[in-house]
Amino acid sequence: MSSAATTDAGRKAVSKYGTDFYFIAQSSQIVPACRVLPINVTDVSETIKIVRETGATFAVKAGGHCPYPSGTNAENGITIDLSRLKDITVSDNRKSVAVGAGCRFGELYQKLEAHGLGCVGGRISSVGVSGLTMGGGISFFSSERGLACDNVISYELVLANGEVLNITKKSLPDLFWGMRGAGITFGIVTRLELKTFDLGEIWGGASAFAHEHETAIFDAFNKFVHTNQDPLAEAFLLVTDMARDGNSVYTMVMSHSNPQSENPPAFDDFKRLTPLFSSTQTRTLKNFCDEMDSQNESGFRYRTTSMSVKCHLSTLRQIAAIHDESVALLKDCAGFVPYLLYQPLLEAMLPKDDVGNALGIKPEDMPLIDISLLWRWTDIQHDKHISQVADQFVEKVEKATRANGTFHRYQYLNYAAGHQDVYGGYGEENRKRLLEISSKYDPDGLMPKLRPGIIQLSGSQKV
Ligand SMILES: Cc1cc2nc3c(=O)[nH]c(=O)nc-3n(C[C@H](O)[C@H](O)[C@H](O)COP(=O)(O)OP(=O)(O)OC[C@H]3O[C@@H](n4cnc5c(N)ncnc54)[C@H](O)[C@@H]3O)c2cc1C
């Protein structure tokens, strides 16, 4: 990594979604020996063979939002950048779309919009289709249609030996199951075929509430998670304390995928409160995701982490209090901005087919809340201290939630820190099954050796 501090001016030099785009500054600072930009599956297969022969290490980049640096760029190794795999083909019967692994959701939604269609995918435009989908994928449609990983019909995958597989539920059922949550570990996916559905305009936006509404927001959020009966309504909560004075702002991101009015009743409890601002309106999915994109600035230094807890009001509030304490320790870090996310994982989001998925979440565990940190800052000198405080936050939340019985082992891969044992969080039975699948398709165990930068099935630690 470069030793240069990331300044705000330096941050702005990061290009907007070019091949060198990475969401986190730490990834942009890694210097690979070589960057390969394949234009088709044959290029990817040939590249893997060369990597193997040379004994180099590699990393794969799709949309570039990986929350930890080594996951998506290979220091002194080969970075395989999929950004030229951009084909998007809607099927003749309009029920599916084949997407190149380098596409971002904004591009996909725009194309689907022209056909009156949507798909289960990311909530911001710049996020990559393949990274988000293979890690799980929480969407504006997940209560009705499940996670993104459970809405894939087929994958084109290049194995460590260069062989290309077409994976469907019928052709390779074991691998098809494993792809749902651990797809990035088996090889390089070059194309995904996703289910589509008819979609017109949706209702949605973000409403921000001042600190005085803290109690009411947590009450309303907890009630929404436990009692909402409308599968078309989705909401998640984002807490931030920009001034770090203990006066957090609470932002509800709300959506309804078939709005009959500007006021979907599912959100009545939030609408009783007066927001500082609100962007809720009826609009296209792409328009909504573009707005969300503009709220999530790339190029800062970031630290994330993911945990999950059973949804209990007192736990949700306790976590916010632990977060306040942690953030107070970082008051001297210039440019530090903390975001704490509460993302519901509901029983309705579990796969409805006979395949299941690798995530290891059971109906009786629900509702869960994914608790993710998205902390950002500008100066490299604060990296160590901020990471230590983030780790202490995790320890404190784990201790508190184990003590009150609301702890859950699941960690969401797509927001996890590089050293979290995500696949252990899927449950030991699922980890064992995933390891068996991995050794069947990669008998020499090449993938973990050639691609050491990603979170490994075995749980070996990354930095
Ligand atoms: C601002 C922001 C908004 C987000 N919004 C959402 C959201 O709405 N819902 C949600 O569920 N998550 C969301 N996430 C989390 C997101 O799902 C993850 O960051 C995800 O890893 C992004 O995928 P990517 O393709 O953009 O990233 P990349 O960094 O390109 O990929 C992520 C990881 O997957 C691997 N990978 C990617 N593609 C392939 C492939 N084709 N073959 C093999 N390995 C591959 C990469 O090597 C890397 O390790 C968000 C993250 C951010 C930063």
The ligand as an ORCA input file, in Angstrom:
! r2SCAN-3c Opt
* xyz 0 1
  C     -22.461      2.350     -0.831
  C     -22.822      0.901     -0.741
  C     -24.140      0.505     -0.951
  C     -24.499     -0.838     -0.848
  N     -25.800     -1.222     -1.029
  C     -26.151     -2.508     -0.862
  C     -27.503     -2.951     -1.005
  O     -28.402     -2.197     -1.326
  N     -27.787     -4.250     -0.744
  C     -26.829     -5.145     -0.392
  O     -27.161     -6.300     -0.168
  N     -25.535     -4.781     -0.304
  C     -25.183     -3.494     -0.521
  N     -23.867     -3.124     -0.390
  C     -22.850     -4.140     -0.109
  C     -22.421     -4.768     -1.446
  O     -23.312     -5.808     -1.736
  C     -20.991     -5.327     -1.368
  O     -20.100     -4.263     -1.184
  C     -20.622     -6.132     -2.613
  O     -19.442     -6.854     -2.337
  C     -20.406     -5.242     -3.806
  O     -20.142     -5.947     -4.956
  P     -19.275     -5.260     -6.117
  O     -19.368     -6.119     -7.318
  O     -19.635     -3.820     -6.252
  O     -17.855     -5.251     -5.449
  P     -16.433     -5.934     -5.807
  O     -15.493     -5.246     -4.885
  O     -16.116     -5.870     -7.234
  O     -16.675     -7.423     -5.378
  C     -16.924     -7.795     -4.049
  C     -16.239     -9.146     -3.780
  O     -16.839    -10.137     -4.617
  C     -15.863    -10.707     -5.484
  N     -16.472    -10.833     -6.808
  C     -17.234     -9.892     -7.421
  N     -17.637    -10.328     -8.611
  C     -17.101    -11.565     -8.764
  C     -17.173    -12.509     -9.817
  N     -17.860    -12.265    -10.925
  N     -16.535    -13.693     -9.653
  C     -15.844    -13.953     -8.498
  N     -15.752    -13.079     -7.478
  C     -16.377    -11.900     -7.618
  C     -14.686     -9.726     -5.497
  O     -13.476    -10.394     -5.740
  C     -14.750     -9.125     -4.104
  O     -14.074     -9.952     -3.198
  C     -23.498     -1.793     -0.527
  C     -22.175     -1.392     -0.341
  C     -21.840     -0.066     -0.447
  C     -20.405      0.344     -0.245
*
